[in-house]
């Protein structure tokens, strides 16, 4: 695979006259092209929204470029929530997913109207006590075991401390429903930086089947599913990059097989 840099040596030498190293240089054209392709790949899903993981590049200029393409922001800390507030992000534009979350962070997330993604079964009670339960909430699922694909083991969710187990998420949805939550979402993060088109359709199938099961066992209709991070970068010349259009088509196939067949064709991704 031939990889061409977006800047020449001569241009870098010229830039260095004004901005001595070290500095970060971003490819705005490439960022915009990728954002367009992601949006195109999932345009078949009416409620689709990409959430940019701010922790990866907490730069307000880049965040605002992505917002031009309808992207929201995935936040995981108070600082990231403050950045969201500073650039005008609020409500459904923010997905707040964090671990060992201090009370003031949940409180600020509630103030911004962010969609809170609970990381653990015990966080139901904790969130209710420190900030109150919102009408819309998401829960992180951990299927356990080993997540395998044709090119080997991707990750070992069974060793991870994050997420609801299968039994916990069924019980958790029942509790949240009883406490007045009206809109439910699902999330899972099983692997990162995958350079394969298989990961997302496989992850989607796990979550889609869980959503159908939850509807049957709890009466809750899942309204959105967050497929989380995972699309990687082919850092080595011999690596083939992901084909986001193929990934989108693969997820659509599973969506139609599982969710549409279950009468859940209004689930947003």
BAROBA-857294 format. One record per residue: chain; y, z negated, x negated of N, C-alpha, C, CB in turn. Coordinates in steps of 0.2 Angstrom, whole numbers. Glycine has a CB too. Example, Ala and Ser with C-alpha at 12.3 -4.5 7.8 and 13.67 -1.06 7.14 Angstrom:
BAROBA-857294
A  -28  -39  -66  -22  -39  -62  -16  -39  -66  -22  -45  -57
A  -11  -35  -64  -5  -36  -68  0  -39  -64  -3  -29  -70
//
This chain:
BAROBA-857294
A  -6  0  -4  0  0  0  6  0  -4  0  -6  5
A  10  5  -4  17  5  -8  22  1  -4  19  13  -8
A  25  -3  -8  30  -8  -6  37  -6  -9  28  -15  -6
A  42  -4  -5  48  -3  -8  53  -8  -6  51  4  -5
A  57  -11  -12  62  -16  -10  68  -13  -7  64  -19  -17
A  71  -18  -3  77  -15  1  83  -15  -3  78  -20  7
A  83  -17  -9  89  -17  -14  87  -14  -21  92  -24  -14
A  91  -11  -24  90  -8  -31  92  -13  -36  94  -2  -32
A  90  -12  -42  92  -17  -48  100  -16  -49  88  -15  -54
A  102  -10  -48  109  -9  -49  114  -13  -44  111  -1  -49
A  111  -13  -38  115  -17  -33  114  -24  -34  112  -15  -26
A  109  -27  -36  108  -34  -38  113  -36  -44  101  -35  -40
A  113  -31  -49  118  -33  -54  125  -33  -52  117  -27  -60
A  127  -29  -47  134  -29  -44  135  -35  -40  135  -22  -40
A  130  -37  -36  131  -43  -32  132  -49  -36  124  -44  -28
A  128  -49  -42  128  -55  -47  135  -56  -49  123  -54  -52
A  139  -51  -50  146  -52  -52  150  -57  -48  150  -45  -53
A  149  -56  -41  152  -61  -36  148  -67  -35  153  -57  -30
A  142  -66  -34  137  -72  -32  132  -73  -38  134  -71  -25
A  134  -78  -42  129  -79  -48  122  -82  -45  132  -84  -53
A  117  -81  -48  110  -83  -46  110  -91  -47  105  -80  -50
A  106  -95  -43  102  -92  -38  105  -91  -31  96  -97  -37
A  103  -86  -27  106  -85  -21  100  -82  -16  112  -80  -21
A  101  -82  -10  97  -79  -5  100  -72  -3  95  -83  1
A  96  -67  -3  98  -60  0  94  -58  5  98  -55  -6
A  96  -57  11  92  -55  17  93  -48  19  94  -60  23
A  88  -45  21  88  -38  23  89  -38  31  81  -35  22
A  96  -37  33  97  -37  40  94  -31  44  105  -37  41
A  94  -26  41  91  -20  44  83  -21  45  92  -13  39
A  80  -24  40  73  -25  41  72  -31  47  70  -28  35
A  76  -36  47  76  -41  52  76  -38  59  81  -47  50
A  81  -34  59  83  -31  66  77  -26  68  89  -27  66
A  74  -23  63  69  -18  65  62  -22  67  67  -14  59
A  61  -28  64  55  -32  65  56  -35  72  54  -37  60
A  62  -38  74  64  -41  80  63  -36  86  71  -43  80
A  65  -29  85  64  -24  90  57  -23  91  68  -18  88
A  53  -23  85  46  -21  86  42  -26  90  43  -20  79
A  44  -33  88  40  -38  92  42  -38  99  43  -45  89
A  48  -37  101  50  -36  108  46  -30  111  58  -35  108
A  46  -25  108  42  -19  111  35  -20  112  43  -13  106
A  32  -24  107  25  -25  107  23  -29  113  22  -29  101
A  27  -34  115  26  -38  121  30  -37  127  26  -45  119
A  33  -31  127  37  -29  133  33  -28  140  41  -22  132
A  27  -28  139  23  -28  145  22  -34  149  15  -25  143
A  24  -40  145  24  -46  148  31  -48  151  22  -52  143
A  32  -48  157  39  -49  160  43  -55  158  38  -49  168
A  40  -61  156  43  -66  154  43  -68  147  41  -72  158
A  41  -63  143  41  -64  136  47  -66  132  38  -57  132
A  46  -71  128  52  -73  123  49  -75  116  56  -78  126
A  52  -72  111  50  -74  104  54  -80  103  51  -68  99
A  51  -85  100  54  -91  97  54  -91  90  51  -98  100
A  60  -90  87  60  -90  79  59  -98  77  67  -87  77
A  55  -99  72  54  -105  69  60  -107  64  47  -106  65
A  64  -111  66  70  -112  62  69  -115  56  75  -116  66
A  64  -119  55  62  -122  49  61  -117  43  56  -127  50
A  59  -111  45  57  -106  40  64  -103  37  54  -100  44
A  69  -103  41  75  -100  38  81  -103  42  76  -93  38
A  83  -109  41  88  -112  45  95  -110  43  88  -120  44
A  96  -103  45  103  -100  43  106  -98  50  102  -94  39
A  111  -100  52  114  -99  59  116  -91  59  121  -103  60
A  118  -88  54  119  -80  55  113  -77  57  122  -78  48
A  107  -78  54  101  -75  55  98  -77  62  95  -77  50
A  99  -83  64  98  -85  71  101  -81  76  99  -93  72
A  108  -80  75  112  -77  80  110  -69  80  119  -77  78
A  108  -66  74  105  -59  74  99  -59  79  104  -57  67
A  95  -64  78  89  -64  82  90  -65  90  84  -69  80
A  95  -69  91  97  -70  98  99  -64  101  102  -76  98
A  102  -59  98  104  -53  100  98  -49  104  107  -48  95
A  92  -51  101  86  -47  104  82  -52  108  81  -45  98
A  85  -57  111  82  -61  116  78  -67  113  78  -57  120
A  78  -68  107  74  -73  104  77  -80  105  74  -72  96
A  73  -85  106  74  -92  106  73  -95  100  71  -95  112
A  73  -101  99  72  -105  93  67  -111  94  79  -108  91
A  62  -111  89  57  -116  89  60  -121  84  50  -113  86
A  61  -127  87  64  -133  83  59  -138  82  71  -135  86
A  60  -142  76  55  -148  75  59  -154  72  50  -145  70
A  65  -154  72  69  -160  69  75  -161  72  69  -160  62
A  79  -167  71  85  -168  74  90  -163  71  87  -175  72
A  90  -162  64  94  -157  61  94  -150  64  93  -156  54
A  88  -148  66  87  -141  69  90  -141  76  79  -139  69
A  89  -147  80  92  -147  86  100  -147  86  90  -154  90
A  102  -150  81  110  -150  80  112  -143  78  112  -155  74
A  108  -139  74  110  -132  73  110  -128  79  105  -130  67
A  105  -129  83  104  -126  90  110  -127  94  98  -128  94
A  112  -133  94  118  -135  98  125  -132  95  119  -143  98
A  125  -131  88  131  -129  85  132  -121  86  130  -130  77
A  126  -118  87  126  -110  88  126  -109  96  121  -107  84
A  126  -114  100  126  -112  107  119  -112  110  130  -107  108
A  114  -113  107  107  -113  110  106  -119  115  102  -113  105
A  103  -118  120  102  -123  125  97  -121  130  108  -125  129
A  94  -126  134  89  -124  139  83  -121  137  92  -120  144
A  81  -116  140  75  -112  139  75  -108  132  73  -107  144
A  81  -108  129  81  -105  122  78  -109  117  89  -103  121
A  77  -115  118  74  -120  113  67  -122  115  79  -126  113
A  63  -122  111  56  -125  111  56  -130  106  50  -120  110
A  55  -137  108  55  -142  103  48  -145  102  60  -148  106
A  45  -143  96  39  -145  94  39  -149  88  34  -139  93
A  37  -156  88  38  -160  82  32  -165  82  44  -164  82
A  31  -168  76  26  -173  75  29  -180  74  21  -171  69
A  26  -185  76  29  -192  75  37  -192  76  28  -194  67
A  38  -190  82  45  -189  84  49  -196  86  46  -185  90
A  55  -197  82  59  -203  84  62  -202  91  65  -204  79
A  63  -208  94  66  -208  101  72  -204  102  67  -215  104
A  77  -204  97  83  -201  98  82  -193  97  88  -203  92
A  77  -191  94  76  -184  94  74  -181  101  71  -182  89
A  69  -185  104  67  -183  111  73  -184  116  62  -188  114
A  77  -189  115  83  -190  119  88  -184  118  87  -196  117
A  89  -182  112  94  -176  111  91  -169  114  95  -175  103
A  84  -169  113  81  -163  116  82  -162  123  74  -163  114
A  81  -168  126  82  -168  134  89  -167  136  80  -175  136
A  94  -169  131  101  -168  133  103  -160  132  106  -172  128
A  99  -157  128  100  -150  127  96  -146  132  98  -148  120
A  92  -149  136  88  -145  141  82  -142  138  92  -141  145
A  80  -143  131  75  -140  128  68  -141  131  75  -142  121
A  64  -136  130  57  -136  133  53  -140  127  54  -129  134
A  51  -146  129  48  -151  125  40  -149  125  49  -158  126
A  38  -148  119  30  -147  118  27  -153  115  29  -141  113
A  24  -157  119  21  -163  117  15  -162  112  18  -167  123
A  15  -166  106  10  -165  101  4  -169  102  14  -166  94
A  4  -174  106  -1  -179  106  -2  -182  113  0  -184  101
A  -8  -184  115  -9  -187  122  -4  -193  123  -16  -189  123
A  -4  -197  117  0  -203  118  8  -202  119  -1  -208  111
A  10  -196  117  17  -194  118  19  -194  125  19  -188  114
A  15  -193  130  16  -193  137  20  -200  139  10  -192  141
A  17  -205  137  20  -212  139  26  -213  135  14  -218  137
A  26  -211  128  31  -212  124  38  -209  126  29  -210  117
A  37  -202  128  42  -198  130  45  -201  137  40  -191  131
A  41  -203  141  43  -206  147  47  -212  146  37  -208  152
A  45  -216  142  49  -223  140  56  -221  137  45  -227  136
A  56  -217  132  62  -216  128  67  -211  131  60  -214  121
A  65  -206  135  69  -201  137  68  -199  144  69  -195  132
A  63  -201  147  61  -198  154  57  -192  153  67  -198  158
A  53  -191  158  49  -184  158  53  -179  162  42  -185  162
A  54  -173  159  57  -167  162  53  -164  167  59  -162  157
A  55  -160  171  51  -156  176  47  -151  173  56  -153  181
A  49  -148  167  46  -143  163  43  -146  156  50  -137  162
A  37  -145  155  34  -148  149  28  -144  146  32  -155  150
A  27  -144  140  22  -140  137  18  -145  133  25  -134  132
A  11  -143  132  7  -148  128  3  -143  123  2  -151  133
A  2  -146  117  -1  -143  111  -9  -145  112  2  -145  104
A  -12  -139  112  -20  -140  112  -23  -139  105  -22  -134  117
A  -28  -143  104  -32  -143  98  -40  -142  101  -32  -149  94
A  -42  -136  100  -49  -135  102  -55  -138  98  -50  -127  103
A  -53  -140  92  -58  -143  88  -62  -138  85  -62  -148  92
A  -67  -140  81  -71  -136  77  -68  -132  72  -74  -131  82
A  -71  -126  70  -69  -121  65  -67  -115  68  -74  -120  59
A  -61  -112  67  -58  -106  69  -60  -100  65  -51  -106  71
A  -65  -96  67  -68  -91  63  -66  -84  66  -75  -91  62
A  -65  -79  61  -64  -72  62  -68  -68  58  -57  -70  62
A  -68  -62  59  -73  -57  55  -72  -58  48  -72  -50  57
A  -65  -59  46  -64  -59  38  -64  -67  36  -57  -56  37
A  -67  -71  39  -69  -78  37  -66  -83  41  -66  -78  30
A  -66  -89  38  -63  -95  42  -56  -95  41  -66  -102  39
A  -52  -95  47  -45  -95  47  -42  -102  46  -42  -92  53
A  -45  -107  49  -43  -114  49  -48  -119  52  -36  -115  52
A  -47  -125  51  -52  -130  54  -48  -135  58  -55  -134  48
A  -47  -133  65  -43  -137  69  -47  -144  70  -43  -134  76
A  -53  -144  69  -57  -151  70  -55  -156  65  -64  -150  69
A  -52  -154  59  -49  -159  54  -42  -161  55  -50  -156  47
A  -39  -157  60  -31  -158  61  -30  -164  66  -28  -152  64
A  -25  -168  65  -23  -173  69  -19  -171  75  -20  -179  65
A  -17  -165  75  -12  -163  80  -15  -160  86  -7  -158  77
A  -12  -161  92  -14  -158  98  -18  -162  102  -18  -152  96
A  -19  -160  109  -23  -163  114  -30  -161  113  -20  -162  121
A  -35  -165  113  -42  -162  114  -43  -159  120  -47  -168  112
A  -49  -156  121  -50  -153  128  -50  -158  134  -57  -149  128
A  -53  -164  133  -53  -169  138  -46  -172  139  -58  -174  136
A  -43  -173  133  -36  -176  134  -31  -171  138  -33  -177  127
A  -32  -164  137  -27  -160  140  -28  -160  148  -27  -153  137
A  -34  -160  150  -36  -160  157  -33  -166  160  -43  -160  158
A  -34  -172  157  -32  -179  159  -24  -179  159  -35  -184  155
A  -21  -176  153  -14  -176  152  -11  -172  158  -12  -173  146
A  -13  -166  160  -10  -162  165  -10  -166  172  -14  -156  165
A  -16  -170  173  -16  -173  179  -11  -179  179  -23  -176  180
A  -10  -182  174  -5  -188  173  2  -185  174  -6  -192  167
A  3  -180  170  10  -177  171  12  -174  178  11  -171  166
A  7  -171  181  8  -169  188  9  -175  193  1  -165  190
A  6  -180  192  7  -186  196  14  -189  195  1  -191  195
A  16  -188  189  23  -191  187  28  -186  189  23  -193  180
A  27  -181  192  32  -176  194  34  -170  190  38  -180  195
A  30  -169  185  31  -163  181  29  -157  185  27  -163  174
A  34  -152  186  32  -146  190  30  -140  187  38  -145  194
A  33  -139  180  31  -133  177  28  -134  170  38  -128  175
A  22  -131  169  18  -133  163  17  -127  159  11  -135  166
A  17  -129  152  15  -124  147  10  -126  142  22  -122  143
A  7  -121  139  2  -123  134  4  -120  127  -5  -120  136
A  2  -123  122  3  -121  115  -3  -122  110  10  -124  112
A  -4  -118  105  -9  -120  100  -7  -117  94  -16  -118  102
A  -8  -120  88  -6  -118  82  -12  -119  77  0  -121  79
A  -16  -113  77  -23  -114  73  -23  -111  66  -28  -111  77
A  -18  -107  65  -18  -104  58  -11  -101  57  -23  -98  57
A  -9  -100  50  -3  -98  48  -4  -92  43  2  -103  46
A  1  -88  43  2  -83  38  -5  -78  38  3  -85  31
A  -7  -77  44  -13  -72  44  -11  -65  43  -17  -73  51
A  -15  -62  39  -14  -54  38  -19  -51  42  -13  -52  31
A  -20  -51  48  -25  -48  52  -22  -47  59  -31  -52  52
A  -25  -42  62  -23  -40  69  -27  -44  74  -23  -33  71
A  -32  -48  72  -37  -51  76  -35  -58  79  -44  -52  73
A  -31  -61  75  -29  -68  76  -26  -70  83  -24  -71  71
A  -21  -66  84  -17  -67  91  -22  -66  97  -11  -63  91
A  -25  -60  97  -29  -59  103  -35  -65  104  -33  -53  103
A  -38  -67  98  -43  -73  98  -40  -79  101  -46  -73  92
A  -34  -81  98  -30  -87  100  -28  -86  107  -24  -88  96
A  -26  -81  109  -24  -80  116  -30  -81  121  -21  -73  117
A  -35  -78  119  -41  -79  124  -43  -87  125  -47  -75  121
A  -43  -90  119  -44  -98  120  -39  -101  125  -43  -101  113
A  -32  -99  124  -27  -102  128  -28  -100  135  -21  -101  125
A  -29  -93  136  -29  -90  143  -35  -93  147  -30  -83  142
A  -41  -94  144  -47  -97  147  -45  -104  149  -53  -96  143
A  -42  -108  144  -40  -115  146  -35  -115  152  -37  -118  139
A  -30  -111  152  -26  -111  157  -29  -110  164  -20  -105  156
A  -34  -105  164  -38  -104  170  -42  -110  172  -43  -98  169
A  -45  -113  167  -49  -119  168  -44  -125  171  -52  -122  162
A  -38  -126  168  -34  -131  170  -32  -130  178  -28  -131  166
A  -31  -124  179  -29  -122  186  -34  -125  191  -27  -115  187
A  -41  -123  189  -46  -125  193  -47  -132  194  -53  -122  190
A  -47  -136  188  -48  -143  188  -42  -148  189  -51  -145  181
A  -36  -145  189  -31  -150  190  -26  -147  196  -27  -151  184
A  -27  -141  197  -22  -138  202  -16  -136  200  -21  -143  208
A  -15  -137  193  -9  -135  190  -9  -127  188  -7  -139  183
A  -4  -124  189  -4  -117  187  1  -116  181  -1  -112  193
A  -2  -115  175  2  -114  169  7  -108  170  -3  -113  163
A  13  -109  168  18  -104  169  20  -101  162  24  -107  172
A  19  -104  157  20  -101  150  15  -103  145  27  -102  148
A  14  -98  140  9  -100  135  12  -98  128  2  -96  136
A  13  -103  124  16  -101  117  11  -100  112  21  -108  115
A  10  -94  110  5  -92  105  6  -94  98  4  -85  105
A  12  -97  97  14  -100  90  14  -96  85  9  -106  89
A  15  -98  79  16  -94  73  9  -91  70  19  -98  67
A  9  -87  65  3  -84  63  4  -78  59  -2  -84  68
A  8  -73  62  9  -67  59  11  -67  51  14  -62  63
A  7  -65  47  9  -66  40  12  -60  36  3  -68  36
A  13  -61  30  17  -56  26  12  -54  20  23  -59  22
A  11  -47  20  6  -45  14  10  -45  8  4  -37  16
A  9  -51  4  12  -52  -2  10  -48  -8  12  -59  -4
A  4  -46  -7  1  -42  -13  0  -34  -11  -6  -44  -14
A  1  -30  -16  2  -23  -15  -5  -20  -11  3  -19  -21
A  -10  -23  -13  -17  -21  -10  -18  -23  -3  -22  -23  -14
A  -14  -27  0  -14  -30  7  -11  -25  12  -11  -37  7
A  -15  -25  17  -12  -21  23  -8  -26  27  -17  -17  27
A  -2  -24  30  2  -28  34  -1  -28  41  9  -26  34
A  1  -33  45  0  -33  52  3  -28  56  2  -40  55
A  -1  -25  61  2  -20  66  4  -24  72  -3  -14  67
A  10  -25  73  12  -29  79  11  -26  85  20  -31  78
A  11  -19  85  10  -16  91  3  -16  93  12  -8  91
A  -2  -16  88  -9  -17  90  -10  -24  92  -13  -15  83
A  -7  -29  89  -7  -36  91  -5  -37  98  -3  -41  86
A  0  -34  100  3  -34  107  -2  -31  112  9  -31  108
A  -5  -26  110  -10  -22  114  -16  -26  115  -12  -15  111
A  -18  -30  109  -24  -34  109  -23  -40  114  -26  -36  102
A  -18  -43  114  -16  -49  118  -16  -46  125  -9  -52  116
A  -13  -41  126  -13  -38  133  -20  -37  136  -9  -31  134
A  -24  -34  132  -31  -33  135  -34  -40  137  -35  -30  129
A  -33  -45  133  -36  -52  135  -33  -55  141  -36  -56  129
A  -26  -54  141  -22  -56  147  -25  -53  153  -15  -54  146
A  -26  -47  153  -28  -44  159  -36  -46  161  -28  -36  158
A  -40  -47  156  -47  -49  157  -47  -56  159  -51  -48  150
A  -43  -60  157  -44  -67  159  -39  -69  164  -43  -72  153
A  -32  -69  163  -27  -71  167  -26  -67  174  -21  -72  164
A  -26  -61  173  -25  -56  179  -31  -57  183  -24  -49  177
A  -37  -57  180  -43  -58  184  -43  -65  188  -49  -58  180
A  -40  -70  185  -40  -76  188  -34  -77  193  -39  -82  183
A  -30  -72  194  -24  -72  199  -18  -75  196  -26  -75  205
A  -18  -75  189  -12  -78  185  -8  -73  181  -15  -84  181
A  -6  -68  185  -3  -62  181  5  -64  180  -4  -56  185
A  7  -70  182  14  -71  181  15  -76  175  17  -75  187
A  10  -77  171  11  -82  165  15  -78  160  4  -84  162
A  21  -81  158  25  -79  152  22  -81  146  32  -81  153
A  23  -76  141  21  -78  134  27  -79  129  17  -72  131
//
